[in-house]
Amino acid sequence: MGEPNHARRLTLIWLIATLIATPLVVVLVGPILPPGHASEQASGHVTDNTVLLGMATPVLLLVVIYLAYAIVYFRQPRGAALEGPPIRGNTRIQTVWLVVTSSLVLVLAVYGTVRLLADNGAGSGSGPKPVAKPPGPKLPVQVIAQQWAFTYRFPTYGGVETPHLELPRGQMIELHVTSLDVIHSFWAIQLGVKADANPQVDNVVFVKPAHLGRFEVRCAELCGIWHGQMFDYGHVVSPAAFRTWIHQQQVQFAPATKQLPPYKTTYLPEPVRRGE
Amino acid sequence: MSLLGRKLLAVGAAVIAVGLLIALYISSWATSFPASVAATPAPRQSGANLTLMTVAAIGPKYSPSHPEWVSYLVRRNGKWVHSTDYSVPAHSLVHVTVYQYDGDSGLRNPFLSQVQGTVGGTETIDGKSVRGIPPEEASHTFAIPELGILVPLPGVPEEAKNQCEFAPCEGAAHRTITFTFRTGGKGRYHWQCFVPCAAGWINGFGGPMQTLGYMDGFIDVT
């Protein structure tokens, strides 16, 4: 009995497994992938994660099935110490390998670029001059990072600064992320927002909260001894509740607001000194 | 044993020895917390008292390894001790007194010059109740971010006579700050200074600002 056609057999097994597993992964695992649907951008991330997982599933299956197949069929006989025959070059395999991997990488690059542009940055920091901007009115909110807390400034509400973040549902938010000292990263996990907070850099992010609820804010850049404590909770509230809240903040922090410099997208990281 | 075997054994022994030394260093560093100091019951009012001191230089008496570092001290049984781990009772008022002996450094974020989270939203500075201080006069802050507490501490003016060089500072020029906050349930919360007060370090945020036991620590609500 001759040697079976391993390539054909492997391909068949992989193909069947892929046809079964990929839809299952997309349908069953996709909906529970992070970060959820708290914002339009977060929903976009779930879609992207599902697409990536769907594309990764056949690759993972190929590796695992080949490994299992090799263990079963290419096992070295007990007691033998033989090396396999040397293989030098196989144009067909090399071509297939190059075409498939190159295609995968190119597809991912195109997909990522399209999604970034279509989703106005997809919740990521897009620098001071974002290429993609959402149309319509936007609520500007400045995120100020400092060791070890985030504070938030609302230029359209008298420049008031607050220690916590509340955002109105259904309103496009234009976050301006910056830092007063070292490098931080603003990560509003459930909103699908992540942006580097660098001193003297205005890093713009767009996000549109979709549902009422709480979201977690964390620093995602190792920034010193209390980096792990640099977290807080923010809330998405109704537009009416937001107006009430921001008015309360304006009253509560009126003394501090008087001390603040005029709103700017970045600030010099020098402390104010007596007499200067 | 062959020469190769002996070499492998020697290399293995050396690796284990170095690994043990590194583990010893890390465990020693990770477990060298300052002793926790409990707030004392307040005799004439409900709650507990916590009495602190801030100094520009901790001095060789309290910190032989870093005598020039800025630091907090706490009073325990009538004596000043070098610790930044404080224990306070749950669901009660904590009356804090800070004797502030350091000069001003100024706040990087003027927003932090307003008192937050204390009873009445105020502090007293040398007996006068205020809701905040000019940001340029800040020397330090006592802040527990998780509890929403932030109290700016004004510095001793540069022109003041009898400035304290290093701790202990009693008798030198100082500001007296008092405030009260209410604790919630049990837990461990970090507290910190927001002023870039670590003189001589990049951006004022190295050394004592990055080392547990000087300008930051824990509040154990028990």
Interface residues (C-beta under 8 A of the other chain):
Chain A: I144 Q146 Q147 W148 A149 T151 E161 P163 L180 D181 V182 G224 I225 W226 Q229 D232 Q252 F253 P255 A256 Q259 L260 P261 P269 E270 P271 V272 R273 R274 G275 E276
Chain B: D104 S105 G106 L107 R108 N109 P110 F111 L112 S113 Q114 Q116 G121 R131 G132 P134 P135 E136 E137 P145 E146 G148 L150 G155 P157 E158 H190 Q192 F194 V195 P196 N203 G204 F205 M209 Q210 T211 L212 D216
